[in-house]
Amino acid sequence: MLRDVAAPEIGPGEVLVEVHAAGADPGVWIMMSGRPLAVRLAAGVKQPRQPVLGRAVAGVVAAVGSKVTRFRTGDQVYGTAESGSFAEFTRARERRLARMPANLTFEQAAAVPISAVTALQAIKDARVRAGHRVLVIGAGGGVGTYAVQLAKQRGAIPTGVCGPAKVSLVRSLGATDVIDYSQHEIDAHGVLYDAVIDTAGNRPLSLLRRVIAPTGVIALVGGGHAKGAILGGFGRQLAAPLISPFGRARVTGVTAREQHGDLDELTGLLESGAITPVVGRTYPLAEAADAMRYLEEGHPTGKIIILVRR
Ligand SMILES: NC(=O)c1ccc[n+]([C@@H]2O[C@H](COP(=O)([O-])OP(=O)(O)OC[C@H]3O[C@@H](n4cnc5c(N)ncnc54)[C@H](OP(=O)(O)O)[C@@H]3O)[C@@H](O)[C@H]2O)c1
């Protein structure tokens, strides 16, 4: 439902962004639904404290606060918003914005902030190096499409796990091997990986441990938004430091930190063509509810984008 609301007011270290495109991801669905329940502590107990949804944004700077030094009116920027990006204007902290890659459309740029930043941090947390065998579970989704490309870009050997509809996409992103999970489970081939990046979050840890090399790292990114009333999939990520010492390999829970340093690094990789956003579907702002329903089904291809200005 579209509603007229006042443009957000910015503080000294903030930027008012005229939104051109916004990214939708499972985190938006979690904030909207208030599930799992633990999220309500941050998002609002009875209803969302922030009524406008959306965090990832690409747009044009409309105004800057008195302490902002890196941007001025008219700059094209992308990053993470504070006040909801499914809107014509949003408020963002300067430190969560970066200059938009010159070769991307707003639609493509809005596909980067949350998902590619998470993938980059997962690759770093999993200590992926050249020559490593890397298993990316959920390789056709928002985070996974970047994780495959970033692993490849580092000289690693990525294997993607996805459903049958995404096998050729995942291969085209640079995966050396692709496991179609409708045909084989991840331990079917007896391969041991140096890193497992799990964005799908629906396999038991015991199975992930069966495919990791003794010196490898299991990076838990996603938990599947429908599981567990109170903690949902977050429980496993939170428990990672506790369970890691008891068993083979290291287990780490990835918690994305949205800062411009990672976006600046991604800008370089995007402009050089080393990585490319995969935009699966685009919805106009008036149809954002349809985008959320599609996301809830749990099988999007790449990123879902809300187009605010054409
Ligand atoms: N830790 C953090 O800071 C952080 C940040 C961002 C996101 N996340 C979380 O990470 C997860 C993934 O995010 P996302 O944006 O990539 O979600 P997404 O775009 O919805 O992608 C999820 C992917 O998982 C695949 N999938 C579903 N069941 C699967 C299975 N059994 N085996 C392998 N793949 C399967 C889906 O496609 P197919 O089944 O068709 O292959 C889909 O492509 C979410 O739970 C999200 O909340 C965490």
The ligand as an ORCA input file, in Angstrom:
! r2SCAN-3c Opt
* xyz 0 1
  N      24.252    -12.858      8.745
  C      23.944    -11.724      8.137
  O      24.428    -10.653      8.510
  C      23.017    -11.801      6.968
  C      22.988    -10.766      6.033
  C      22.168    -10.925      4.922
  C      21.372    -12.052      4.822
  N      21.384    -12.985      5.795
  C      20.563    -14.192      5.732
  O      21.145    -15.032      4.754
  C      20.131    -15.825      4.159
  C      20.253    -15.734      2.654
  O      20.023    -14.395      2.257
  P      19.777    -14.109      0.726
  O      19.563    -12.642      0.595
  O      20.806    -14.765     -0.095
  O      18.397    -14.879      0.530
  P      17.651    -15.261     -0.828
  O      17.980    -14.249     -1.860
  O      16.238    -15.509     -0.430
  O      18.348    -16.618     -1.281
  C      18.216    -17.812     -0.595
  C      18.614    -18.898     -1.573
  O      18.633    -20.148     -0.926
  C      18.270    -21.117     -1.902
  N      17.800    -22.330     -1.223
  C      16.592    -22.572     -0.657
  N      16.579    -23.819     -0.145
  C      17.808    -24.338     -0.376
  C      18.428    -25.577     -0.069
  N      17.778    -26.544      0.575
  N      19.714    -25.771     -0.439
  C      20.421    -24.813     -1.081
  N      19.875    -23.634     -1.423
  C      18.594    -23.395     -1.068
  C      17.217    -20.467     -2.736
  O      17.105    -20.847     -4.125
  P      16.932    -22.317     -4.745
  O      16.336    -23.167     -3.669
  O      16.002    -22.139     -5.886
  O      18.297    -22.723     -5.173
  C      17.665    -19.000     -2.739
  O      18.385    -18.711     -3.922
  C      18.801    -15.342      4.739
  O      18.440    -16.213      5.805
  C      19.131    -13.973      5.285
  O      18.295    -13.599      6.355
  C      22.192    -12.889      6.864
*
